[in-house]
Amino acid sequence: MLSQINRLRKKKDFEKLFKEGKSFKSTFLVLKAVKNNLKENRFGFIVSKKVSKKAILRNKIKRNLRDIVRQNIKDIKSGVDVVLIVLPDFGKKNFSEIKEILNNLLKKAGLI
């Protein structure tokens, strides 16, 4: 589980990310990042009903993404807010494929 200080929760923080953040896209995932002037990183996850109409599957995707971020949080540069937006057909990927896609996207964004 991702710790409380590493979670992005407030609407104004999400709005800042969408307004000022830089976007990086892979085939099934979009990463938006912006500096936050804090010591720690904060992450948010967006999985819409376009990905799956079942909440169980959407929550499973978010849990998998949180777990991957938690495992890599020490390698990620500090002081960044990140939102991960899941695109349709992402639910068909297994955990190892998700991990590889997210790691490649973090490298592409220069966060690792």
DRENLODREN-803585 format. One line per field, with one value per residue: x, y, z of N, C-alpha, C, O in turn; residue number from 0. Coordinates in Angstrom, 2 decimals, always signed. Example, Ala and Ser with C-alpha at 12.3 -4.5 7.8 and 13.67 -1.06 7.14 Angstrom:
// residues 2
nc1 c(+13.19_+12.85)
nc2 c(-5.69_-2.25)
nc3 c(+7.80_+7.08)
cac1 c(+12.30_+13.67)
cac2 c(-4.50_-1.06)
cac3 c(+7.80_+7.14)
cc1 c(+13.20_+12.90)
cc2 c(-3.30_+0.03)
cc3 c(+7.80_+7.87)
oc1 c(+14.24_+13.41)
oc2 c(-3.32_+1.14)
oc3 c(+8.46_+8.04)
num c(0_1)
END
This chain:
// residues 112
nc1 c(+0.84_+0.51_+1.94_+0.38_+1.52_+2.43_+0.33_-1.82_-4.45_-6.12_-8.37_-7.42_-4.71_-4.77_-5.88_-3.82_-1.84_-3.00_-3.12_-0.48_+1.29_+3.66_+3.18_+3.49_+3.28_+2.36_+1.38_-0.87_-1.07_-0.94_+1.22_+1.40_+3.32_+4.58_+6.57_+6.54_+7.49_+7.95_+9.40_+8.76_+7.40_+4.25_+1.45_-1.21_-4.04_-5.93_-8.62_-10.91_-14.40_-14.36_-12.30_-13.04_-16.26_-16.72_-16.24_-14.59_-12.53_-11.41_-10.46_-8.62_-6.69_-5.77_-4.72_-2.61_-1.00_-0.37_+1.13_+3.37_+4.44_+5.00_+7.03_+9.05_+9.52_+11.74_+13.63_+12.70_+12.97_+12.82_+10.23_+8.07_+4.87_+2.70_+0.43_-1.20_-2.84_-5.06_-5.59_-8.11_-8.36_-6.25_-6.73_-6.44_-3.85_-1.19_+0.40_+3.25_+3.59_+2.37_+4.08_+6.45_+5.63_+5.03_+7.53_+9.09_+7.79_+8.27_+11.03_+11.13_+10.00_+11.98_+12.12_+13.29)
nc2 c(-1.19_+2.20_+4.88_+7.47_+10.06_+9.95_+10.08_+11.57_+13.66_+15.96_+18.11_+20.50_+19.96_+17.98_+19.51_+21.38_+19.69_+18.82_+21.23_+22.35_+20.24_+18.00_+15.71_+12.22_+9.46_+6.06_+3.00_+2.11_+3.74_+6.93_+9.37_+12.11_+14.75_+17.04_+19.44_+19.69_+21.15_+19.90_+17.49_+14.87_+12.50_+12.52_+10.61_+10.00_+8.18_+7.39_+5.69_+5.14_+4.45_+3.67_+1.93_-0.36_-1.49_-2.62_-2.15_-3.69_-4.60_-2.13_-1.20_-3.20_-2.74_-0.22_-0.94_-2.63_-0.78_+1.01_-0.69_-1.24_+1.34_+1.78_-0.11_+0.99_+3.53_+4.57_+4.82_+6.82_+10.23_+12.84_+15.16_+15.48_+15.57_+13.14_+11.86_+9.00_+7.91_+5.60_+3.95_+2.57_-1.04_-1.71_-3.34_-5.94_-6.67_-8.42_-8.53_-8.37_-7.30_-4.81_-3.70_-3.46_-1.66_+0.64_+1.18_+1.74_+4.05_+5.79_+6.06_+7.29_+9.72_+10.75_+10.36_+8.29)
nc3 c(+0.00_-0.77_+1.01_+3.06_+2.73_+0.18_-1.54_-3.88_-3.49_-3.39_-5.17_-6.27_-6.60_-8.59_-10.64_-11.05_-12.01_-14.46_-15.78_-15.79_-16.04_-17.64_-20.28_-20.89_-22.97_-23.36_-24.97_-23.48_-21.28_-19.68_-18.46_-16.34_-15.14_-12.67_-10.90_-7.30_-5.09_-2.63_-0.34_-0.81_-3.22_-4.89_-5.88_-8.15_-9.41_-12.25_-13.45_-15.75_-16.53_-19.12_-19.38_-17.93_-17.10_-14.72_-11.32_-9.76_-11.44_-12.22_-9.74_-9.18_-11.13_-10.26_-7.75_-8.57_-9.97_-7.87_-6.24_-7.85_-8.05_-5.34_-4.93_-6.49_-5.51_-4.15_-6.11_-7.74_-8.67_-6.23_-5.11_-6.95_-8.46_-9.70_-12.07_-13.13_-15.90_-17.03_-20.07_-22.35_-22.77_-21.16_-19.00_-19.80_-19.56_-17.86_-14.56_-14.79_-17.35_-17.00_-15.11_-16.61_-18.64_-17.09_-15.86_-18.15_-18.99_-16.84_-17.10_-19.60_-18.95_-17.43_-14.70_-13.39)
cac1 c(+0.00_+1.23_+1.73_-0.47_+2.23_+2.73_-0.91_-2.34_-5.88_-6.91_-8.79_-6.55_-3.46_-5.03_-6.07_-2.49_-1.17_-3.55_-2.86_+0.94_+2.12_+4.13_+2.58_+4.26_+2.28_+2.69_+0.21_-2.02_-0.91_-0.47_+1.82_+1.53_+4.20_+4.92_+7.28_+5.59_+8.16_+7.94_+10.48_+8.30_+6.61_+2.85_+0.92_-2.64_-4.35_-7.25_-9.07_-12.30_-15.30_-14.04_-11.37_-13.90_-17.46_-16.74_-15.40_-13.62_-11.37_-10.76_-9.73_-7.47_-5.67_-5.19_-3.89_-1.38_-0.17_+0.14_+2.15_+4.57_+5.00_+5.56_+8.30_+10.05_+9.49_+13.07_+14.40_+12.12_+13.44_+11.87_+9.65_+7.28_+3.50_+2.50_-0.87_-1.19_-4.16_-5.13_-6.36_-8.83_-7.66_-5.17_-7.14_-6.08_-2.43_-0.87_+1.19_+4.61_+3.50_+2.06_+5.31_+7.37_+5.09_+5.18_+8.96_+9.53_+7.20_+9.00_+12.33_+10.86_+9.72_+13.18_+11.90_+14.15)
cac2 c(+0.00_+3.47_+5.63_+8.66_+11.24_+9.76_+10.05_+12.82_+13.54_+17.19_+18.49_+21.57_+19.34_+17.35_+20.58_+21.91_+18.69_+18.83_+22.52_+22.64_+19.04_+17.47_+14.40_+11.16_+8.47_+4.76_+2.47_+1.92_+4.52_+8.31_+9.89_+13.57_+15.05_+18.43_+19.60_+20.06_+21.89_+19.10_+16.50_+13.55_+12.38_+12.17_+9.91_+9.82_+7.17_+7.59_+4.57_+5.47_+3.35_+3.23_+0.82_-1.47_-1.05_-3.27_-1.48_-4.66_-4.58_-0.82_-1.16_-4.11_-2.02_+0.80_-1.64_-3.06_+0.41_+1.49_-1.62_-1.01_+2.63_+1.58_-0.84_+1.82_+4.91_+5.00_+5.11_+7.96_+11.52_+13.40_+16.46_+15.44_+15.05_+12.31_+11.22_+7.93_+7.77_+4.31_+3.96_+1.31_-2.31_-1.91_-4.40_-7.25_-6.90_-9.04_-7.68_-8.14_-6.37_-3.49_-3.22_-3.08_-0.44_+1.76_+1.48_+2.40_+5.39_+6.59_+6.37_+8.23_+11.02_+11.18_+10.28_+7.24)
cac3 c(+0.00_-0.87_+2.24_+2.96_+2.24_-1.24_-2.29_-4.41_-3.20_-3.50_-6.51_-6.78_-7.04_-9.88_-11.62_-11.35_-12.86_-15.80_-16.39_-15.94_-16.13_-18.91_-20.55_-21.54_-23.31_-23.93_-25.67_-22.60_-20.06_-19.82_-17.23_-16.28_-14.01_-12.40_-9.64_-6.24_-4.02_-1.41_-0.31_-1.26_-4.44_-4.69_-7.04_-8.32_-10.42_-12.85_-14.26_-16.06_-16.88_-20.47_-19.23_-17.55_-16.41_-13.41_-10.34_-9.27_-12.34_-12.13_-8.48_-9.30_-11.91_-9.38_-6.75_-9.24_-10.23_-6.58_-5.78_-8.66_-7.62_-3.99_-5.08_-7.18_-5.01_-3.75_-7.33_-8.43_-8.19_-5.27_-5.37_-8.17_-8.45_-10.89_-12.27_-14.13_-16.50_-17.72_-21.30_-22.59_-23.06_-20.20_-18.08_-20.34_-19.30_-16.58_-13.67_-15.30_-18.49_-16.43_-14.49_-17.68_-19.28_-16.16_-15.73_-19.38_-19.01_-15.86_-17.70_-20.68_-18.32_-16.72_-13.26_-12.83)
cc1 c(+0.88_+0.92_+0.96_+0.25_+2.56_+1.47_-1.34_-3.86_-6.70_-7.18_-7.86_-5.21_-3.63_-5.19_-4.73_-1.73_-1.68_-3.26_-1.38_+1.82_+2.52_+3.58_+3.55_+3.30_+2.92_+1.40_-1.03_-2.02_-0.40_+0.05_+1.91_+2.33_+4.45_+5.64_+6.32_+6.20_+8.05_+9.10_+10.06_+7.53_+5.17_+2.29_-0.60_-2.89_-5.77_-7.53_-10.55_-13.11_-15.09_-13.09_-12.14_-15.11_-17.54_-15.74_-14.31_-12.35_-10.65_-9.93_-8.51_-6.34_-4.99_-4.30_-2.57_-0.45_+0.42_+1.27_+3.46_+5.24_+5.65_+6.91_+9.40_+10.21_+10.85_+13.94_+13.92_+12.62_+12.39_+11.36_+8.80_+5.88_+3.28_+1.07_-0.70_-2.62_-4.15_-6.05_-7.06_-7.93_-6.48_-5.47_-6.77_-4.62_-2.23_+0.12_+2.59_+4.62_+3.23_+3.32_+6.31_+6.92_+5.32_+6.65_+9.50_+9.01_+7.89_+10.38_+12.18_+10.64_+10.95_+13.03_+12.76_+15.57)
cc2 c(+1.25_+4.30_+6.92_+9.85_+11.14_+9.70_+11.46_+12.75_+14.79_+17.56_+19.55_+21.02_+18.65_+18.41_+21.19_+20.97_+18.74_+20.14_+22.71_+21.43_+18.66_+16.05_+13.49_+10.01_+7.18_+4.24_+2.40_+2.81_+5.92_+8.76_+11.40_+13.88_+16.55_+18.50_+20.11_+20.83_+21.20_+18.12_+15.16_+13.64_+12.07_+11.62_+9.85_+8.86_+7.39_+6.40_+4.79_+4.23_+2.88_+2.04_-0.45_-0.93_-1.61_-2.60_-2.41_-4.62_-3.25_-0.72_-2.07_-3.45_-0.98_+0.18_-2.08_-1.88_+0.95_+0.60_-1.42_+0.29_+2.49_+0.87_+0.04_+3.22_+5.43_+5.38_+6.36_+9.25_+12.17_+14.76_+16.55_+14.93_+14.32_+11.78_+10.19_+7.72_+6.50_+4.44_+2.62_+0.17_-2.57_-3.08_-5.79_-7.61_-7.58_-8.15_-7.38_-7.19_-4.94_-2.88_-2.73_-1.78_+0.77_+2.14_+2.19_+3.84_+6.31_+6.97_+7.42_+9.64_+11.56_+11.16_+9.20_+7.48)
cc3 c(+0.00_+0.38_+1.99_+2.35_+0.75_-2.11_-2.69_-4.28_-3.53_-4.96_-7.10_-7.25_-8.39_-10.97_-12.02_-12.29_-14.29_-16.53_-16.73_-16.23_-17.54_-19.06_-21.27_-21.76_-23.81_-24.57_-24.79_-21.37_-20.39_-18.47_-17.35_-15.03_-13.92_-11.05_-8.58_-5.07_-2.66_-1.47_-0.90_-2.57_-4.05_-5.99_-6.99_-9.46_-10.92_-13.77_-14.52_-16.38_-18.32_-20.46_-18.91_-16.82_-15.00_-12.47_-9.81_-10.13_-12.30_-10.85_-8.50_-10.06_-11.04_-8.31_-7.35_-9.49_-8.94_-6.07_-6.55_-8.26_-6.25_-4.06_-5.65_-6.58_-4.59_-4.95_-8.05_-7.82_-7.30_-5.70_-6.62_-7.87_-9.76_-10.91_-13.38_-14.61_-17.35_-18.93_-21.51_-23.04_-22.15_-19.28_-18.54_-20.10_-17.95_-15.81_-14.22_-16.49_-18.01_-15.82_-15.53_-18.36_-18.39_-15.98_-16.97_-19.45_-18.02_-16.38_-18.80_-20.13_-17.56_-15.21_-12.60_-13.36)
oc1 c(+1.88_-0.25_+0.90_-0.32_+2.92_+1.53_-1.23_-4.49_-7.86_-6.34_-7.54_-4.62_-2.74_-4.70_-4.51_-1.07_-0.89_-3.15_-1.05_+2.97_+1.82_+3.51_+4.33_+2.59_+3.87_+0.43_-2.14_-2.88_+0.46_-0.60_+2.44_+2.04_+4.53_+5.36_+5.39_+5.47_+8.07_+9.71_+10.88_+7.08_+4.91_+2.62_-1.20_-2.06_-6.69_-6.80_-11.36_-12.59_-15.58_-13.06_-11.93_-15.00_-18.32_-14.55_-13.22_-11.24_-9.42_-8.81_-7.48_-5.17_-3.77_-3.24_-1.52_+0.76_+1.60_+2.26_+4.53_+6.47_+6.73_+7.82_+10.57_+10.97_+11.10_+14.87_+14.64_+12.70_+11.19_+11.97_+8.81_+5.71_+3.64_+0.56_-0.14_-3.51_-3.34_-7.15_-6.65_-6.87_-5.76_-4.54_-6.80_-4.20_-3.00_+0.60_+3.06_+5.53_+3.80_+3.59_+6.94_+7.75_+5.75_+6.97_+10.28_+9.70_+8.09_+10.85_+13.00_+11.04_+10.94_+13.74_+12.93_+16.48)
oc2 c(+1.31_+4.41_+7.40_+10.58_+12.14_+9.32_+12.40_+11.88_+14.67_+17.36_+19.51_+21.55_+18.73_+18.24_+21.49_+21.41_+18.70_+20.16_+23.17_+21.59_+18.96_+15.30_+13.91_+9.60_+7.20_+4.99_+2.59_+2.67_+6.09_+8.55_+11.92_+13.33_+17.24_+17.70_+20.87_+21.15_+21.88_+17.93_+14.41_+14.71_+11.44_+12.11_+9.68_+8.73_+7.55_+6.14_+4.64_+3.13_+1.82_+1.25_-1.50_-0.01_-1.14_-2.49_-1.96_-4.62_-3.21_-0.20_-1.75_-3.58_-0.85_+0.71_-1.94_-1.97_+1.32_+1.10_-1.44_+0.35_+3.02_+1.22_-0.16_+4.02_+6.63_+6.17_+6.91_+9.37_+12.07_+15.44_+17.58_+13.96_+14.84_+11.32_+10.49_+7.40_+6.36_+4.98_+1.62_+0.40_-3.55_-3.76_-6.74_-8.72_-7.36_-7.15_-6.25_-6.38_-3.98_-1.70_-1.69_-0.91_+1.82_+3.33_+3.13_+4.73_+7.49_+8.09_+8.33_+10.63_+12.70_+11.87_+9.21_+6.73)
oc3 c(+0.71_+0.77_+0.86_+1.55_+0.12_-3.28_-1.91_-4.89_-3.92_-5.84_-8.29_-8.19_-9.24_-12.09_-13.20_-13.23_-15.24_-17.75_-17.82_-16.64_-18.51_-18.09_-22.13_-20.83_-24.58_-24.69_-25.28_-20.51_-21.26_-17.44_-18.33_-13.96_-14.94_-10.16_-8.88_-4.13_-1.63_-2.52_-1.41_-2.98_-3.03_-7.07_-5.93_-10.37_-10.13_-14.73_-13.61_-16.50_-18.71_-21.39_-19.53_-16.01_-14.18_-12.78_-9.47_-9.60_-12.34_-10.88_-7.90_-9.70_-11.07_-8.00_-6.73_-9.24_-8.91_-5.53_-5.95_-8.14_-6.02_-3.31_-5.31_-7.12_-4.67_-4.82_-8.89_-6.59_-7.59_-6.53_-7.30_-7.12_-10.82_-9.89_-14.44_-13.82_-18.27_-18.82_-20.92_-23.62_-22.34_-18.83_-17.75_-20.41_-17.01_-16.33_-14.12_-16.64_-18.55_-16.00_-15.35_-18.63_-18.87_-15.96_-16.85_-19.93_-18.31_-16.15_-18.91_-20.75_-17.12_-14.50_-11.38_-13.04)
num c(0_1_2_3_4_5_6_7_8_9_10_11_12_13_14_15_16_17_18_19_20_21_22_23_24_25_26_27_28_29_30_31_32_33_34_35_36_37_38_39_40_41_42_43_44_45_46_47_48_49_50_51_52_53_54_55_56_57_58_59_60_61_62_63_64_65_66_67_68_69_70_71_72_73_74_75_76_77_78_79_80_81_82_83_84_85_86_87_88_89_90_91_92_93_94_95_96_97_98_99_100_101_102_103_104_105_106_107_108_109_110_111)
END
